[in-house]
Amino acid sequence: MAKLKKPTVSSLKKKLDIIFSKYIRLKDADPSGNVECYTCGVVKQWEKDGMQAGHFMSRKHTITRWDEKNVKPQCYTCNCHYYGRQYEFGLRLNTEYGEGTSEGLLQKSRQLQKNNIVDLLKLIENFTKKVSELKK
């Protein structure tokens, strides 16, 4: 009988990135599937038109990588060609959540966080459930 491979932290992060990205784009979509880019306002289909999950603080910061305040729907142009339009992103965060939100995320991103397999599995389960609920 073949032995089941234990998932690696790396493989779980990839899986979590995929489900979290779906959640971020889907949760702000209207009933027709349209979602607005957080930084330029263009409206496109959340799944088909190249909309992405753009990060205010880079994904390299594990502590904010899957933080819903730190990640918003962005069009490919803003996220890739304009490096996430971080300045505009920060201004909008402060408008939406209150002055100092972007500074708070910056400070939070500087903290270290190691995710273990159990942590990542819980996050995957949580966001998978949220995506399922939104698709109903």
Solvent accessible surface area in square Angstrom, and as a share of the most:
residue,aa,sasa,rsa
1,M,243,1.09
2,A,95,0.73
3,K,189,0.80
4,L,171,0.85
5,K,194,0.82
6,K,156,0.66
7,P,55,0.35
8,T,79,0.46
9,V,56,0.32
10,S,66,0.42
11,S,54,0.35
12,L,9,0.05
13,K,49,0.21
14,K,134,0.57
15,K,117,0.50
16,L,0,0.00
17,D,24,0.12
18,I,112,0.57
19,I,25,0.13
20,F,4,0.02
21,S,27,0.17
22,K,62,0.26
23,Y,19,0.07
24,I,0,0.00
25,R,30,0.11
26,L,23,0.11
27,K,57,0.24
28,D,72,0.38
29,A,23,0.18
30,D,63,0.33
31,P,147,0.93
32,S,81,0.53
33,G,11,0.11
34,N,48,0.24
35,V,4,0.02
36,E,82,0.37
37,C,0,0.00
38,Y,13,0.05
39,T,21,0.12
40,C,63,0.38
41,G,32,0.31
42,V,57,0.33
43,V,87,0.50
44,K,72,0.31
45,Q,47,0.21
46,W,20,0.07
47,E,98,0.44
48,K,162,0.69
49,D,68,0.35
50,G,39,0.38
51,M,7,0.03
52,Q,48,0.21
53,A,14,0.11
54,G,0,0.00
55,H,32,0.14
56,F,21,0.09
57,M,17,0.07
58,S,52,0.34
59,R,111,0.41
60,K,156,0.66
61,H,45,0.20
62,T,27,0.15
63,I,34,0.17
64,T,0,0.00
65,R,30,0.11
66,W,22,0.08
67,D,27,0.14
68,E,55,0.24
69,K,89,0.38
70,N,0,0.00
71,V,0,0.00
72,K,5,0.02
73,P,3,0.02
74,Q,0,0.00
75,C,6,0.04
76,Y,108,0.41
77,T,62,0.36
78,C,1,0.01
79,N,37,0.19
80,C,56,0.33
81,H,111,0.50
82,Y,112,0.43
83,Y,191,0.73
84,G,5,0.05
85,R,68,0.25
86,Q,86,0.38
87,Y,161,0.61
88,E,72,0.32
89,F,0,0.00
90,G,6,0.06
91,L,90,0.45
92,R,97,0.35
93,L,0,0.00
94,N,25,0.13
95,T,122,0.71
96,E,90,0.40
97,Y,80,0.30
98,G,32,0.31
99,E,158,0.71
100,G,38,0.36
101,T,22,0.13
102,S,18,0.12
103,E,91,0.41
104,G,39,0.37
105,L,9,0.04
106,L,52,0.26
107,Q,82,0.36
108,K,71,0.30
109,S,5,0.03
110,R,154,0.56
111,Q,104,0.46
112,L,176,0.88
113,Q,73,0.32
114,K,191,0.81
115,N,16,0.08
116,N,82,0.42
117,I,40,0.20
118,V,88,0.51
119,D,53,0.27
120,L,0,0.00
121,L,80,0.40
122,K,131,0.56
123,L,48,0.24
124,I,16,0.08
125,E,125,0.56
126,N,60,0.31
127,F,7,0.03
128,T,60,0.35
129,K,128,0.54
130,K,59,0.25
131,V,9,0.05
132,S,57,0.37
133,E,95,0.42
134,L,75,0.37
135,K,116,0.49
136,K,199,0.84
